[in-house]
C-alpha cells in the first residue's frame, strides 16, 4: 500500500527510527552498530527533507 507523507506519518516514522537508535545505544559499539546508526540517521534526514504528499510505501508488520 502507498500512502502520502503527512505530518502524522512523518512523525510516526521518525519516532520509530528514534526507538531503533535507542535500542542500538544499548548495544556494544562495534562497526555493525555504527553502520546501522549512520544509516538510520541518514534515513531520518531523508524523511525530514521530503515534502508533504510524497508517496511512501507502507507495510504494517505484525507484532510491532
Chimera marker file (.cmm) of the C-alpha trace (Angstrom):
<marker_set name="trace">
<marker id="1" x="0.000" y="0.000" z="0.000" r="1" g="1" b="0" radius="0.5"/>
<marker id="2" x="1.229" y="3.506" z="-0.759" r="1" g="1" b="0" radius="0.5"/>
<marker id="3" x="0.271" y="6.474" z="1.426" r="1" g="1" b="0" radius="0.5"/>
<marker id="4" x="1.009" y="10.169" z="1.081" r="1" g="1" b="0" radius="0.5"/>
<marker id="5" x="3.516" y="11.531" z="3.554" r="1" g="1" b="0" radius="0.5"/>
<marker id="6" x="1.537" y="13.522" z="6.102" r="1" g="1" b="0" radius="0.5"/>
<marker id="7" x="2.935" y="15.279" z="9.175" r="1" g="1" b="0" radius="0.5"/>
<marker id="8" x="1.476" y="12.472" z="11.323" r="1" g="1" b="0" radius="0.5"/>
<marker id="9" x="3.056" y="9.732" z="9.196" r="1" g="1" b="0" radius="0.5"/>
<marker id="10" x="6.387" y="11.599" z="9.189" r="1" g="1" b="0" radius="0.5"/>
<marker id="11" x="6.219" y="11.885" z="12.970" r="1" g="1" b="0" radius="0.5"/>
<marker id="12" x="5.415" y="8.193" z="13.301" r="1" g="1" b="0" radius="0.5"/>
<marker id="13" x="8.331" y="7.208" z="11.053" r="1" g="1" b="0" radius="0.5"/>
<marker id="14" x="10.767" y="9.447" z="12.930" r="1" g="1" b="0" radius="0.5"/>
<marker id="15" x="9.539" y="8.127" z="16.285" r="1" g="1" b="0" radius="0.5"/>
<marker id="16" x="10.124" y="4.570" z="15.099" r="1" g="1" b="0" radius="0.5"/>
<marker id="17" x="13.629" y="5.439" z="13.929" r="1" g="1" b="0" radius="0.5"/>
<marker id="18" x="14.394" y="7.109" z="17.272" r="1" g="1" b="0" radius="0.5"/>
<marker id="19" x="13.321" y="3.929" z="19.088" r="1" g="1" b="0" radius="0.5"/>
<marker id="20" x="15.678" y="1.911" z="16.898" r="1" g="1" b="0" radius="0.5"/>
<marker id="21" x="18.516" y="4.296" z="17.753" r="1" g="1" b="0" radius="0.5"/>
<marker id="22" x="17.737" y="3.940" z="21.468" r="1" g="1" b="0" radius="0.5"/>
<marker id="23" x="17.972" y="0.162" z="21.162" r="1" g="1" b="0" radius="0.5"/>
<marker id="24" x="21.278" y="0.451" z="19.328" r="1" g="1" b="0" radius="0.5"/>
<marker id="25" x="22.630" y="2.759" z="22.054" r="1" g="1" b="0" radius="0.5"/>
<marker id="26" x="22.333" y="-0.156" z="24.493" r="1" g="1" b="0" radius="0.5"/>
<marker id="27" x="24.485" y="-2.376" z="22.244" r="1" g="1" b="0" radius="0.5"/>
<marker id="28" x="28.242" y="-2.712" z="22.146" r="1" g="1" b="0" radius="0.5"/>
<marker id="29" x="29.562" y="-0.013" z="19.837" r="1" g="1" b="0" radius="0.5"/>
<marker id="30" x="31.096" y="-2.054" z="17.019" r="1" g="1" b="0" radius="0.5"/>
<marker id="31" x="31.297" y="-1.419" z="13.274" r="1" g="1" b="0" radius="0.5"/>
<marker id="32" x="27.921" y="-3.073" z="12.591" r="1" g="1" b="0" radius="0.5"/>
<marker id="33" x="26.123" y="-0.932" z="15.192" r="1" g="1" b="0" radius="0.5"/>
<marker id="34" x="27.854" y="2.206" z="13.924" r="1" g="1" b="0" radius="0.5"/>
<marker id="35" x="26.816" y="1.400" z="10.358" r="1" g="1" b="0" radius="0.5"/>
<marker id="36" x="23.194" y="0.919" z="11.433" r="1" g="1" b="0" radius="0.5"/>
<marker id="37" x="23.184" y="4.183" z="13.401" r="1" g="1" b="0" radius="0.5"/>
<marker id="38" x="24.617" y="6.103" z="10.454" r="1" g="1" b="0" radius="0.5"/>
<marker id="39" x="22.085" y="4.558" z="8.083" r="1" g="1" b="0" radius="0.5"/>
<marker id="40" x="19.168" y="5.394" z="10.377" r="1" g="1" b="0" radius="0.5"/>
<marker id="41" x="20.375" y="8.979" z="10.782" r="1" g="1" b="0" radius="0.5"/>
<marker id="42" x="20.655" y="9.380" z="7.001" r="1" g="1" b="0" radius="0.5"/>
<marker id="43" x="17.161" y="7.953" z="6.579" r="1" g="1" b="0" radius="0.5"/>
<marker id="44" x="15.863" y="10.438" z="9.193" r="1" g="1" b="0" radius="0.5"/>
<marker id="45" x="17.393" y="13.287" z="7.170" r="1" g="1" b="0" radius="0.5"/>
<marker id="46" x="15.722" y="11.951" z="4.033" r="1" g="1" b="0" radius="0.5"/>
<marker id="47" x="12.281" y="11.687" z="5.667" r="1" g="1" b="0" radius="0.5"/>
<marker id="48" x="12.617" y="15.194" z="7.094" r="1" g="1" b="0" radius="0.5"/>
<marker id="49" x="13.536" y="16.603" z="3.669" r="1" g="1" b="0" radius="0.5"/>
<marker id="50" x="10.562" y="15.110" z="1.772" r="1" g="1" b="0" radius="0.5"/>
<marker id="51" x="7.627" y="17.392" z="1.160" r="1" g="1" b="0" radius="0.5"/>
<marker id="52" x="4.118" y="16.519" z="2.372" r="1" g="1" b="0" radius="0.5"/>
<marker id="53" x="2.189" y="14.324" z="-0.006" r="1" g="1" b="0" radius="0.5"/>
<marker id="54" x="5.258" y="12.398" z="-1.189" r="1" g="1" b="0" radius="0.5"/>
<marker id="55" x="4.111" y="8.777" z="-1.794" r="1" g="1" b="0" radius="0.5"/>
<marker id="56" x="5.543" y="6.356" z="0.776" r="1" g="1" b="0" radius="0.5"/>
<marker id="57" x="5.186" y="2.560" z="0.550" r="1" g="1" b="0" radius="0.5"/>
<marker id="58" x="3.741" y="1.379" z="3.877" r="1" g="1" b="0" radius="0.5"/>
<marker id="59" x="3.554" y="-2.165" z="5.173" r="1" g="1" b="0" radius="0.5"/>
<marker id="60" x="2.262" y="-2.961" z="8.657" r="1" g="1" b="0" radius="0.5"/>
<marker id="61" x="4.299" y="-5.611" z="10.480" r="1" g="1" b="0" radius="0.5"/>
<marker id="62" x="2.631" y="-7.961" z="12.900" r="1" g="1" b="0" radius="0.5"/>
<marker id="63" x="3.899" y="-7.916" z="16.466" r="1" g="1" b="0" radius="0.5"/>
<marker id="64" x="5.475" y="-4.484" z="16.367" r="1" g="1" b="0" radius="0.5"/>
<link id1="1" id2="2" r="1" g="1" b="0" radius="0.2"/>
<link id1="2" id2="3" r="1" g="1" b="0" radius="0.2"/>
<link id1="3" id2="4" r="1" g="1" b="0" radius="0.2"/>
<link id1="4" id2="5" r="1" g="1" b="0" radius="0.2"/>
<link id1="5" id2="6" r="1" g="1" b="0" radius="0.2"/>
<link id1="6" id2="7" r="1" g="1" b="0" radius="0.2"/>
<link id1="7" id2="8" r="1" g="1" b="0" radius="0.2"/>
<link id1="8" id2="9" r="1" g="1" b="0" radius="0.2"/>
<link id1="9" id2="10" r="1" g="1" b="0" radius="0.2"/>
<link id1="10" id2="11" r="1" g="1" b="0" radius="0.2"/>
<link id1="11" id2="12" r="1" g="1" b="0" radius="0.2"/>
<link id1="12" id2="13" r="1" g="1" b="0" radius="0.2"/>
<link id1="13" id2="14" r="1" g="1" b="0" radius="0.2"/>
<link id1="14" id2="15" r="1" g="1" b="0" radius="0.2"/>
<link id1="15" id2="16" r="1" g="1" b="0" radius="0.2"/>
<link id1="16" id2="17" r="1" g="1" b="0" radius="0.2"/>
<link id1="17" id2="18" r="1" g="1" b="0" radius="0.2"/>
<link id1="18" id2="19" r="1" g="1" b="0" radius="0.2"/>
<link id1="19" id2="20" r="1" g="1" b="0" radius="0.2"/>
<link id1="20" id2="21" r="1" g="1" b="0" radius="0.2"/>
<link id1="21" id2="22" r="1" g="1" b="0" radius="0.2"/>
<link id1="22" id2="23" r="1" g="1" b="0" radius="0.2"/>
<link id1="23" id2="24" r="1" g="1" b="0" radius="0.2"/>
<link id1="24" id2="25" r="1" g="1" b="0" radius="0.2"/>
<link id1="25" id2="26" r="1" g="1" b="0" radius="0.2"/>
<link id1="26" id2="27" r="1" g="1" b="0" radius="0.2"/>
<link id1="27" id2="28" r="1" g="1" b="0" radius="0.2"/>
<link id1="28" id2="29" r="1" g="1" b="0" radius="0.2"/>
<link id1="29" id2="30" r="1" g="1" b="0" radius="0.2"/>
<link id1="30" id2="31" r="1" g="1" b="0" radius="0.2"/>
<link id1="31" id2="32" r="1" g="1" b="0" radius="0.2"/>
<link id1="32" id2="33" r="1" g="1" b="0" radius="0.2"/>
<link id1="33" id2="34" r="1" g="1" b="0" radius="0.2"/>
<link id1="34" id2="35" r="1" g="1" b="0" radius="0.2"/>
<link id1="35" id2="36" r="1" g="1" b="0" radius="0.2"/>
<link id1="36" id2="37" r="1" g="1" b="0" radius="0.2"/>
<link id1="37" id2="38" r="1" g="1" b="0" radius="0.2"/>
<link id1="38" id2="39" r="1" g="1" b="0" radius="0.2"/>
<link id1="39" id2="40" r="1" g="1" b="0" radius="0.2"/>
<link id1="40" id2="41" r="1" g="1" b="0" radius="0.2"/>
<link id1="41" id2="42" r="1" g="1" b="0" radius="0.2"/>
<link id1="42" id2="43" r="1" g="1" b="0" radius="0.2"/>
<link id1="43" id2="44" r="1" g="1" b="0" radius="0.2"/>
<link id1="44" id2="45" r="1" g="1" b="0" radius="0.2"/>
<link id1="45" id2="46" r="1" g="1" b="0" radius="0.2"/>
<link id1="46" id2="47" r="1" g="1" b="0" radius="0.2"/>
<link id1="47" id2="48" r="1" g="1" b="0" radius="0.2"/>
<link id1="48" id2="49" r="1" g="1" b="0" radius="0.2"/>
<link id1="49" id2="50" r="1" g="1" b="0" radius="0.2"/>
<link id1="50" id2="51" r="1" g="1" b="0" radius="0.2"/>
<link id1="51" id2="52" r="1" g="1" b="0" radius="0.2"/>
<link id1="52" id2="53" r="1" g="1" b="0" radius="0.2"/>
<link id1="53" id2="54" r="1" g="1" b="0" radius="0.2"/>
<link id1="54" id2="55" r="1" g="1" b="0" radius="0.2"/>
<link id1="55" id2="56" r="1" g="1" b="0" radius="0.2"/>
<link id1="56" id2="57" r="1" g="1" b="0" radius="0.2"/>
<link id1="57" id2="58" r="1" g="1" b="0" radius="0.2"/>
<link id1="58" id2="59" r="1" g="1" b="0" radius="0.2"/>
<link id1="59" id2="60" r="1" g="1" b="0" radius="0.2"/>
<link id1="60" id2="61" r="1" g="1" b="0" radius="0.2"/>
<link id1="61" id2="62" r="1" g="1" b="0" radius="0.2"/>
<link id1="62" id2="63" r="1" g="1" b="0" radius="0.2"/>
<link id1="63" id2="64" r="1" g="1" b="0" radius="0.2"/>
</marker_set>
